[in-house]
Amino acid sequence: MEIHLTGTEVHELRETLESVLSGLEREIAGLTDPETRKGLGRRKDALRSIKDKLPAGLIEVA
């Protein structure tokens, strides 16, 4: 799959993913059910993989 994003879109997506990942990490830390932790851990790993594939430092100047 290929997707084309502007610098601003990449920046906003990165910011959103960082926020979601932070929330997931807090949520996972507070869980006691191993199956729920495992499921959220997979989700966190997938989102981190997406974030890591984004080019760094791109933002458009209007």
TAHUPE-V964682 format. One record per residue. N is the residue number from 1. SS is DSSP state (H for helix, E for strand, - for the rest). PSI is psi in whole degrees, -180 to 180 (none if undefined). D_LAST is the distance of its C-alpha to the last C-alpha in Angstrom with 1 decimal. Layout:
n->N ss->SS psi->PSI d_last->D_LAST
n->N ss->SS psi->PSI d_last->D_LAST
This chain:
n->1 ss->- psi->142 d_last->28.6
n->2 ss->- psi->138 d_last->25.3
n->3 ss->- psi->139 d_last->21.9
n->4 ss->- psi->122 d_last->18.6
n->5 ss->- psi->148 d_last->15.6
n->6 ss->- psi->167 d_last->11.9
n->7 ss->H psi->-41 d_last->11.0
n->8 ss->H psi->-42 d_last->9.7
n->9 ss->H psi->-42 d_last->13.0
n->10 ss->H psi->-45 d_last->15.0
n->11 ss->H psi->-48 d_last->14.0
n->12 ss->H psi->-39 d_last->14.9
n->13 ss->H psi->-43 d_last->18.0
n->14 ss->H psi->-46 d_last->19.1
n->15 ss->H psi->-43 d_last->18.8
n->16 ss->H psi->-45 d_last->20.8
n->17 ss->H psi->-41 d_last->23.3
n->18 ss->H psi->-40 d_last->23.9
n->19 ss->H psi->-45 d_last->24.7
n->20 ss->H psi->-42 d_last->26.9
n->21 ss->H psi->-41 d_last->28.7
n->22 ss->H psi->-44 d_last->29.4
n->23 ss->H psi->-40 d_last->30.9
n->24 ss->H psi->-41 d_last->33.0
n->25 ss->H psi->-42 d_last->34.3
n->26 ss->H psi->-42 d_last->35.5
n->27 ss->H psi->-45 d_last->37.0
n->28 ss->H psi->-42 d_last->38.8
n->29 ss->H psi->-30 d_last->40.2
n->30 ss->- psi->-2 d_last->41.8
n->31 ss->- psi->149 d_last->43.4
n->32 ss->- psi->-23 d_last->47.1
n->33 ss->- psi->118 d_last->47.4
n->34 ss->H psi->-35 d_last->47.1
n->35 ss->H psi->-41 d_last->46.2
n->36 ss->H psi->-43 d_last->43.3
n->37 ss->H psi->-43 d_last->42.1
n->38 ss->H psi->-45 d_last->42.5
n->39 ss->H psi->-45 d_last->40.4
n->40 ss->H psi->-31 d_last->37.6
n->41 ss->H psi->-40 d_last->37.8
n->42 ss->H psi->-41 d_last->37.3
n->43 ss->H psi->-45 d_last->34.3
n->44 ss->H psi->-44 d_last->32.8
n->45 ss->H psi->-41 d_last->33.6
n->46 ss->H psi->-44 d_last->31.9
n->47 ss->H psi->-38 d_last->28.7
n->48 ss->H psi->-38 d_last->28.8
n->49 ss->H psi->-42 d_last->29.3
n->50 ss->H psi->-47 d_last->26.2
n->51 ss->H psi->-42 d_last->24.1
n->52 ss->H psi->-21 d_last->25.8
n->53 ss->H psi->-12 d_last->24.8
n->54 ss->- psi->140 d_last->21.1
n->55 ss->- psi->142 d_last->19.5
n->56 ss->- psi->147 d_last->18.7
n->57 ss->- psi->16 d_last->15.8
n->58 ss->- psi->129 d_last->13.0
n->59 ss->- psi->138 d_last->9.5
n->60 ss->- psi->147 d_last->6.3
n->61 ss->- psi->123 d_last->3.8
n->62 ss->- psi->none d_last->0.0
